[in-house]
Amino acid sequence: MAMAIRCFRHLPSLLYRSSFAVTRGLPQAPAGCPALPLDGCRQCVHQMLLTRQLATKKAKGKGQTQARVNISAALVEDIINLEETSEDMQAVVEALKEDFSRNLGVRTSPGALDHIIVVTKDGKFPLNQLGQISQKSPQLLIVNMTNFPESTAAATKAIRESGMNLNPEVDGTIIRVPIPKVTREHRESLAKLAKQSTNKSKEALRKVRSKSITQVKKFKNKVSEDTIWLLEKQIQQMADSAAAEMDKLLAAKTKELLG
């Protein structure tokens, strides 16, 4: 660990000369570093804090390279848990996938209603825990609320506000849910809902990013400005990657919905 700290102090100069390292090899070990020349410092750079790489991706029409950052999560764990940040961002992406799969199909099936959340005086419950859901015909779903009649109104409201373009009708403790015809207008409505869901997910993603960057900035008086900058850049890259995945999901779903 002591070796790593001594080598880390010289990291800015190593990064500054990284463009020369590509053709000439990494600079020799700094004074006080017990590692062997060249190979030792290469090990320090890759195993310890931050490795800056030049991506081959070029800016449109300018032929410029875009710098990318690859940070050793183990080295900065006292500042921020990057693995946890990545997991939180991916969780947002997975939630969007599930929403697309469950709520935005051209054909509405009984299973699509299962996890609609119903708010009752006793708490929040999935619809399938309160009522029995069945399909009476290709164009009609039935929700039997006999076991929890007091939650019929709340269940009806939850179905109507589920974003699935459903207009339930109540008959005592029976909720009838007509399935919209698969018209062009219905497909376009679902595509708009997919876009809205994606925007909400991106907002959730931005909150994860902002929370992480705020955490990093708490250490601005304890670590170098370069370290803070590189961490912020890494977090932004992670968020950009997740947002790009969302855009791909939206494009694929829109194509599916519009036929």
C-alpha positions as CSV (number, residue, x, y, z in Angstrom):
1,M,0.0,0.0,0.0
2,A,2.8,2.4,0.8
3,M,4.3,1.7,-2.6
4,A,1.0,2.5,-4.2
5,I,0.7,5.8,-2.4
6,R,4.2,6.9,-3.3
7,C,3.5,6.1,-7.0
8,F,0.1,7.7,-6.9
9,R,1.7,11.0,-6.0
10,H,3.5,11.0,-9.3
11,L,0.4,9.9,-11.3
12,P,-0.5,13.4,-12.7
13,S,2.9,13.6,-14.3
14,L,2.6,10.1,-15.7
15,L,-0.9,11.0,-17.1
16,Y,0.4,14.3,-18.5
17,R,3.0,12.4,-20.5
18,S,0.6,9.5,-21.5
19,S,0.6,10.5,-25.1
20,F,4.4,9.9,-25.2
21,A,4.0,6.6,-23.4
22,V,2.1,5.1,-26.3
23,T,5.2,5.1,-28.5
24,R,8.0,5.4,-26.0
25,G,6.8,3.3,-23.1
26,L,5.9,4.6,-19.7
27,P,8.4,6.9,-17.9
28,Q,10.8,5.4,-15.4
29,A,9.8,4.8,-11.9
30,P,9.7,8.0,-9.7
31,A,12.3,8.4,-7.0
32,G,11.2,6.5,-3.9
33,C,9.2,3.9,-5.9
34,P,10.5,0.4,-5.1
35,A,9.2,-0.9,-8.4
36,L,11.5,-1.7,-11.3
37,P,11.8,0.9,-14.0
38,L,9.1,0.9,-16.7
39,D,7.4,-2.3,-15.8
40,G,7.0,-1.3,-12.1
41,C,5.3,2.1,-13.0
42,R,3.1,0.4,-15.5
43,Q,1.9,-1.9,-12.8
44,C,1.3,1.1,-10.5
45,V,-0.7,2.9,-13.1
46,H,-2.9,-0.1,-14.0
47,Q,-3.3,-1.6,-10.6
48,M,-3.7,1.6,-8.6
49,L,-5.8,4.7,-9.1
50,L,-6.6,5.8,-12.6
51,T,-5.8,4.7,-16.1
52,R,-6.6,7.1,-18.8
53,Q,-7.1,5.7,-22.2
54,L,-7.7,7.3,-25.6
55,A,-10.8,6.0,-27.2
56,T,-10.8,5.4,-30.9
57,K,-14.2,7.1,-31.2
58,K,-13.9,10.3,-33.2
59,A,-16.0,13.4,-32.9
60,K,-18.3,13.8,-35.9
61,G,-16.6,15.8,-38.7
62,K,-13.6,16.8,-36.6
63,G,-11.5,13.7,-36.4
64,Q,-10.8,14.3,-32.7
65,T,-10.3,11.6,-30.2
66,Q,-12.4,11.5,-27.1
67,A,-10.6,10.7,-23.8
68,R,-12.1,8.0,-21.6
69,V,-11.3,7.2,-18.0
70,N,-11.1,3.8,-16.5
71,I,-10.8,4.0,-12.7
72,S,-9.7,1.3,-10.4
73,A,-12.7,1.0,-8.1
74,A,-10.7,-0.7,-5.4
75,L,-8.4,2.3,-5.1
76,V,-11.1,4.9,-4.6
77,E,-13.4,2.9,-2.4
78,D,-12.8,5.3,0.4
79,I,-14.2,8.1,-1.7
80,I,-17.1,6.3,-3.5
81,N,-18.2,2.9,-4.3
82,L,-18.2,2.9,-8.1
83,E,-19.5,-0.7,-8.3
84,E,-22.6,0.4,-6.3
85,T,-23.0,3.4,-8.5
86,S,-22.9,1.2,-11.6
87,E,-25.4,-1.2,-10.1
88,D,-27.8,1.6,-9.2
89,M,-27.6,3.0,-12.8
90,Q,-28.1,-0.5,-14.3
91,A,-31.1,-1.0,-11.9
92,V,-32.8,2.0,-13.6
93,V,-32.2,0.5,-17.0
94,E,-33.6,-2.9,-15.9
95,A,-36.7,-1.2,-14.4
96,L,-37.3,0.4,-17.8
97,K,-37.0,-3.0,-19.5
98,E,-39.5,-4.5,-17.1
99,D,-41.9,-1.6,-17.7
100,F,-41.7,-2.0,-21.4
101,S,-42.2,-5.8,-21.2
102,R,-45.0,-5.7,-18.6
103,N,-47.0,-2.5,-19.5
104,L,-46.4,-1.6,-23.1
105,G,-47.4,-4.6,-25.2
106,V,-49.7,-4.3,-28.2
107,R,-51.8,-7.1,-26.7
108,T,-52.9,-6.8,-23.1
109,S,-52.8,-10.1,-21.2
110,P,-54.0,-10.9,-17.6
111,G,-50.4,-11.0,-16.4
112,A,-50.0,-7.4,-17.5
113,L,-52.2,-6.3,-14.6
114,D,-50.6,-8.5,-11.9
115,H,-48.1,-5.9,-10.6
116,I,-50.1,-2.8,-10.9
117,I,-49.7,-1.2,-7.5
118,V,-52.9,-0.4,-5.6
119,V,-52.8,2.1,-2.8
120,T,-55.1,1.2,0.1
121,K,-55.5,2.4,3.7
122,D,-53.4,-0.6,4.8
123,G,-50.6,0.1,2.4
124,K,-49.5,-0.6,-1.2
125,F,-50.2,-4.0,-2.8
126,P,-49.9,-5.6,-6.2
127,L,-53.3,-6.0,-7.8
128,N,-53.0,-9.7,-8.0
129,Q,-52.8,-9.9,-4.2
130,L,-56.1,-8.2,-3.9
131,G,-58.2,-9.5,-6.8
132,Q,-58.4,-12.6,-9.0
133,I,-57.5,-11.6,-12.6
134,S,-58.8,-13.6,-15.5
135,Q,-59.5,-13.1,-19.2
136,K,-63.1,-13.5,-20.2
137,S,-62.6,-12.9,-23.9
138,P,-59.8,-11.6,-26.2
139,Q,-61.2,-8.1,-25.6
140,L,-62.1,-8.3,-21.9
141,L,-60.2,-8.8,-18.6
142,I,-62.0,-9.4,-15.3
143,V,-60.7,-8.5,-11.8
144,N,-62.8,-10.1,-9.1
145,M,-62.4,-8.1,-5.9
146,T,-64.7,-10.3,-3.7
147,N,-61.9,-11.0,-1.2
148,F,-61.1,-7.3,-0.7
149,P,-64.3,-5.4,-1.7
150,E,-63.2,-2.3,0.2
151,S,-60.3,-1.9,-2.2
152,T,-62.4,-2.0,-5.4
153,A,-62.3,1.7,-5.9
154,A,-58.6,1.9,-5.3
155,A,-57.9,-1.0,-7.7
156,T,-60.0,0.7,-10.4
157,K,-58.1,3.9,-10.0
158,A,-54.8,2.1,-10.1
159,I,-55.7,0.3,-13.4
160,R,-56.9,3.6,-14.9
161,E,-53.7,5.4,-14.0
162,S,-51.4,2.6,-14.9
163,G,-50.3,4.2,-18.1
164,M,-51.6,1.2,-20.1
165,N,-54.4,3.1,-21.8
166,L,-57.1,1.1,-19.9
167,N,-60.6,2.3,-19.0
168,P,-62.0,-0.1,-16.3
169,E,-65.7,-0.4,-15.5
170,V,-67.0,-1.3,-12.0
171,D,-69.9,-3.7,-11.4
172,G,-70.1,-4.3,-7.6
173,T,-66.9,-6.1,-6.7
174,I,-66.2,-7.0,-10.3
175,I,-63.9,-4.7,-12.4
176,R,-64.3,-5.1,-16.1
177,V,-61.3,-4.0,-18.2
178,P,-61.9,-3.7,-21.9
179,I,-58.8,-4.3,-24.0
180,P,-58.3,-1.5,-26.5
181,K,-58.4,-2.5,-30.1
182,V,-55.0,-2.6,-31.8
183,T,-55.5,0.5,-34.0
184,R,-52.9,2.8,-35.3
185,E,-53.9,5.4,-32.7
186,H,-53.5,2.8,-30.0
187,R,-50.0,1.9,-31.2
188,E,-49.0,5.5,-31.4
189,S,-50.4,6.1,-27.9
190,L,-48.3,3.2,-26.5
191,A,-45.2,4.6,-28.3
192,K,-45.8,7.9,-26.6
193,L,-46.0,6.1,-23.2
194,A,-42.8,4.4,-24.0
195,K,-41.1,7.8,-24.6
196,Q,-42.5,9.1,-21.4
197,S,-41.3,6.1,-19.4
198,T,-37.8,6.5,-20.9
199,N,-37.7,10.2,-19.9
200,K,-38.7,9.3,-16.4
201,S,-36.0,6.7,-16.3
202,K,-33.4,9.2,-17.5
203,E,-34.5,11.5,-14.8
204,A,-33.9,8.8,-12.2
205,L,-30.5,8.1,-13.8
206,R,-29.6,11.8,-13.5
207,K,-30.4,11.6,-9.8
208,V,-28.1,8.6,-9.3
209,R,-25.3,10.5,-11.2
210,S,-25.8,13.7,-9.2
211,K,-25.8,11.8,-5.9
212,S,-22.5,10.1,-6.9
213,I,-20.9,13.3,-8.0
214,T,-22.0,15.1,-4.8
215,Q,-20.4,12.2,-2.8
216,V,-17.1,12.7,-4.7
217,K,-17.0,16.4,-4.1
218,K,-17.1,15.9,-0.4
219,F,-13.5,14.8,-0.7
220,K,-12.3,17.8,-2.7
221,N,-10.2,19.0,0.2
222,K,-8.7,15.6,0.9
223,V,-7.6,14.5,-2.6
224,S,-6.2,16.2,-5.7
225,E,-8.3,18.2,-8.2
226,D,-7.2,15.7,-10.9
227,T,-8.6,12.8,-8.9
228,I,-12.0,14.6,-8.4
229,W,-12.1,15.5,-12.1
230,L,-11.4,12.0,-13.2
231,L,-13.9,10.5,-10.9
232,E,-16.6,12.9,-12.1
233,K,-15.7,12.1,-15.7
234,Q,-15.9,8.4,-15.0
235,I,-19.4,8.7,-13.4
236,Q,-20.6,10.8,-16.3
237,Q,-19.4,8.2,-18.7
238,M,-21.2,5.5,-16.8
239,A,-24.4,7.6,-16.9
240,D,-24.0,8.3,-20.7
241,S,-23.6,4.5,-21.3
242,A,-26.8,3.8,-19.4
243,A,-28.7,6.5,-21.2
244,A,-27.5,5.2,-24.6
245,E,-28.8,1.7,-23.6
246,M,-32.1,3.3,-22.7
247,D,-32.3,5.0,-26.2
248,K,-31.7,1.6,-27.8
249,L,-34.4,0.0,-25.8
250,L,-36.8,2.9,-26.7
251,A,-35.9,2.6,-30.4
252,A,-36.6,-1.2,-30.4
253,K,-39.8,-0.8,-28.4
254,T,-41.1,2.0,-30.7
255,K,-40.4,-0.1,-33.8
256,E,-42.3,-3.1,-32.2
257,L,-45.3,-1.0,-31.1
258,L,-45.7,0.8,-34.5
259,G,-45.3,-2.4,-36.3
